[in-house]
């Protein structure tokens, strides 16, 4: 089944990232950002007939039903998506699939993450990230890896970086340039958490090593925030406030959860997802005007550029040297600053790559607007290079 041109992004809602959200609830943030997106599309909540949400602490069960009830939506399609950082792209894919199948026509996709200051005991509420409330993890990862210190994403991506450096010899300066370019973009985006704070390659390489070989400035900044989109049928989108951004192609591929079971440390599931998206869209890599790629670490971007087909395997570092990744360069990458410099608001951090691509194609990016873009490639990454969702978005069907 091809989704090409059958659905379009018609409205955007997004919170400015912040360090903390005292007193906020994830449910309230999801509702507010959802209302923003619906209003931005020129619709009212009574017009929405589909909902895609994430799990959230206030409703560890029945999350879609809770949101439907809270917002007063009469939903013909409702779903919860749990794809980690790929959730935002996966939400758009599922909304487009539901619209294409005729289940609904106007779908609201919502993500949010709140953050509380640590208490005197050093603990933070389990609800503070916006993910589902605390549950007992009985997976093999929890039983056989966590007891030995294999905790969190830093160690997994450090393993990927170490193996990549061993196999292909990428220079630390090449990885650092990715962070520098995205900070440049963030300095042109007043909404970014690091707006007005430029950095250099030397700054990156002189920042503390968190997990060898990853420096602090190569790792995302966790923040609070929220992001939402309204996805509608193509015919409906053409009648609304903004020029529609069409979903032209999509692909998805998941291979593992734990880095221990990854088929490869240097080749990711992005290849299959991106190939499917480009094939469906009928668009070539050289036609892409904006790359909006999940960037929890600089090594994530490098591997993604290769596995998505923009650079040959092992040539990502050279690609970075030969291209200008700034929004006003020849290969605009994450014009909003990416999660490295815009901020990573939980699952909304991944959604920010979709909102930015849509905003750019609509011509609404103000001081960081890429000149006359027609096509954008978006990739969401969940887990440790585990869950991959690729989208091709375009101004024309």
N, C-alpha and C positions, 0 to 999 in steps of 0.2 A: 504494500500500500504506500502510495506517495502522498505526503502532506503538502507538497509544494504549493504555496500561494493560497491555501484554503483557510488559513488563520493569520491573524496579525496582532501585534502589540499596539494597543490604542490608548493606554493611559499609564502613567508612572507615578508612584508615590515613594518617597525616600526621606528618612530622617538624617540630619547631619550627625555624623559619628560623635560620640562623647565618651569621656572616660568612665563615667558612672551615671546611673539613673536611679537616684534615691526615691524610694516610694513607688516606683512604677511597677506595673504588672506586665508580664508578657502578653497576656490576653488583651489588656488595654492598648499596648503598643501595636499589636497585630490589627486591632480594630481601627485605630487611628490612621495607620499608614494605609490600610485598605480603603478607608473613606477618602483619603487623599488621592489614591489612584483612580477610584471611581469618579470623583469630581473632575480630575484631570482629563479623563476621557469624555467628559460632558454627559455622563450618565448619572442616574440615581441608584441607590442600593436596590430599589424594587426592580430595576432592570436586570440585575445580575441573576443568572440562573445556574451558575456553576461555581464551585469553590475548590481550591487546592491549598492546603495548609501544611504546616509542620506540626510535630508533636510539641506540646508546651506544658510547663510544670503545673499550671492551674487545672489542666484537664489531661492527665496521663492516659485516660481512655476517652473515646468518643470525641476526639479533637475536632473533626469536621462538623459534627452535630453541634458542638458547643459554639463554634464560630458562626454557624448558620443561625442559631438561635440568638446569639448576641448581636449580630448585625441585621437581623430581620430578612435574611435571604431565603427565597423559595428555590431551593437547589434541585435541579434535575440530575446533577452530577456533583459528587463531593468525594474528596480523597485526601489522605495524608501521605506525604512523601518523606522518606528517610534515606537520603543519599549523601549525607554529610555536605561537604562543600559543593557537590554537584546538584544539590536540591533545587536551587533556583532555576538552572537550565532544565532539569528534569520536570519541574512544575510546568514550564512553558511547553515542553514536549507533550506532557499528558493533557494539558489544556487543548493543544492543537489536535491531538488524537481524538479527544472527546467531541470537539467541534466538528472535525472531519467525519466522524461516525454519525453525526446528527443527534447526539445526546443533549446538547446544549448549544448556546450561541455566544454567551458573554460570561467569561470565567474570570474570577478574581483569584490571584495567586499572592499569598502573603507569607513573609518571613520576619522574624524579629529576635533580638537578643538584648537582655538587660544585664547590667553589671552592678553589683553592690560593693561598697567598700568593705574590706575585711574587718571583722570584729577584733576586739582586743585579744581574743584567743587565736587569731590568725585565720579563722575559718570564714568562708563565704557561703552564702545560701546555695544549696544545690539547684535552686531555681534560677540563679542569677544569669545563667547563659542563655536561657530561653529554650533549652532542650527539655525533654520529658523529665519528670521528677526522678529522684534516685531510685534505682532498682538493683536487684542483685544480679551481677554479671557472672554467669556460669559457663561462659564460652571457653574454648581451649586457650585463647589469648590470656584470659584472666587466670586460668589454672596453671598454665605451663610457662608463661612468659613474664607476667607482672611480678611474681615472687622473686625473679632474678633481676629486676630493675628495668625491664623493657617496657617503660611507661611513657605514654604520650607520643606526640608526633615528632618531636625534635630528634630523638634517637633514630627513628626510621628514616627520616629524610637525610640525616647525617650519613647513614649507611649507604643510601642511594648516591649521595655526593661523593663519598669515599670511593665507591666502586666505579662511578663514572670517571673520576679523576684517574683511577688506576688504569682503566681500559682505554680512555681517550685523551688524557692529559690536558683537560681544560685548565686554563689559567685562572687563578683567583681574581685577577683584574677583570676578566671577561664576565664572570658572575657578578662582580661588584657593579659593573656598568649597567646591569639590568636594574638594580636598586636605585642607582643614580638617575637614570632616565625616568623612572616612575616618580621619583621625588620631584624632578623637574616638572612633570605633569601635575603633581599635587600642588606645586607652588603656583599653578595657574587655575586651581580649583579651590575657591574660598570655603567649600564644604569639607575639604579634606582635613583629617586630624593633624597632618603635618604641613598645612598651608603656611607658606612663608618661612620654611625651614629647609633650605637647600643643603645637599650633601655632596661630597666628592668621593671618588674612588678611594682616596687615601682615608677619608672618614670611615668608609665601610670596612676597609682592611685593618684599620686601627681600633675598631670597636671590639669589645670583648668577645672571645670565642665562647659560645654557649655550649655547643656540642661539636667537637672537631669534625669537619672543617668549617662549620657554619658560624659566622659572626652575627652579633646582635642585629646589625642593620640589614642582614639578609633574611630576617625572620619577621613575620607579621606582628603588627601591634593589635592585640585584642582590645576591642572597644564595645560600646553599646550602640545599638542602632536598629533600624528596620527598613525594609524595602518591599515594595509590592508592584504588581503589574496587572493590568486588565488585558486579557487576550480575547478577541472576538472573531467571529466569522469575517471573511474578507469583505463581503458585501456590507455588513454592518459597519466595519471599520472605516470604509470610505465615506460614511455619512457623519462621522464624529468630528471632534474639534481639531485634531492633529493629523498630519500626513501619516498614514499607517506604515508600520514596519512589518513586512511580511515574513512569516516563517517559511523559508524556502527549502530547508533541508535539516535533518536531524539524525543523530545516531547515538547509540548507548552501548556500553560494554563494561561488565564487572567481572573480575577474575578472582578476587581474594578479599579478605579483611585484614589479616595480620601480614606485616612485611615478611614474616617467616615463610609464608606460603605463596608469596609473589612468584609467578613464573620466571621473572627476571627483575633485577634491580635497575637495569638500564633501558629496558624496553617496557612501555606501559600499555594499558588497554586503550589509550587514546587513539592509537592507529586505526583500530576497527571502527571506533565511534566516528572519527573524523572522516574516514573513507566513506562510510555510509552517508554522512551528512553531505559531503561534496557530491557524491553520486546522485543523491536525491535532488539536490539543488541544481545540478547541471552547471556548476560554477567551478572555475579553476582556481588553484592557489594564487596565481598571479593576479586574479581579479579582486582579491580581498583588499579592501582599503583600511580596515581596522581589525586588529587582533585583540580580542578581549579575553585574556587567558588567566585562569586561576593561578594565583601567585603567592601561596603561603610561604614559599621559600624561593630564593633565586634559582636553585637547582630545579625546582618544579617548572619554572618557565622555560629553562633551557631544554629539558627533556620533552616538554610539551611542544615546543617549536619544532623539534626533530620528529617526534612521533605523529604530529599533525601534518607533516609533509612539507613544512616550510624550509627545512634544512635537512641535509643528509645526516644519518646517524654518525655521531662523533664530530660533526661540523658545526654544532650549535655555537660554540665559542667563536669560531670564525665568522659565523653569521652575525653575531652581536657586534663584532669589530667592523664588519663591512656595511652595516645598516645603522641608521639613526632611529632609535626606538621612541623618540619623543613625539608628542602629538603633532608637532610641526615638521617631523622628519619624514623619511621615505618609507618607513614601516611603523606607523603609529601603534604602540602597544599600551593597552590600558590607559587611555587618555585621562581618566579620572584620578590616576595615581596608583591604581591597583590596591590590593589589600595591604601591600607593603607600606604604602604611604597614605592612601585614603583611609584605611583602617579595616580590620576584620571583625565585623559584628556578627559573630556566629554564622548561621546559615544565611543571614542577610548579606554577609560579606561576599558569598558566592553569587547571590542575586545581584549584587552591585555590578558585576560584569555584564549581566543582561540589561540592567537598567541603563548603564552607560552606553552600550552598543545601540540601544533603541534611541536614547537621547541624541546621540551623534547622528544617526541616520535621519532623525526628525529635524536636525539642524538646530537643536536647542541647548548646545553645550557651551554657549557664551565664550568666555575667554580662552577656552581650550578646544574650540571647534576645529575638527579636521576638515580640510577643504573638499567640498563636494563628494562625500563618500556615497557609494552605491551599495557596497556589500560589507558585512562584518562577519567575522568568525568568532564564535563564543565557545569557550570550553570550561566546563565545571568539573572539579576534581574532588572526589570524596575519599576519606580515609588516607592511607599512605599510597598514593597513586593507584587506588583500588577501583573506585567507581567513577566512570568517565561518561559525560554527556556532552556532545558537540551540537552546536546549532549554526546554521547559516541564515543570517537575516539580511533582508534587502529592501530597498525603497520601492522596487517594482516587482510585480508578480512574474 
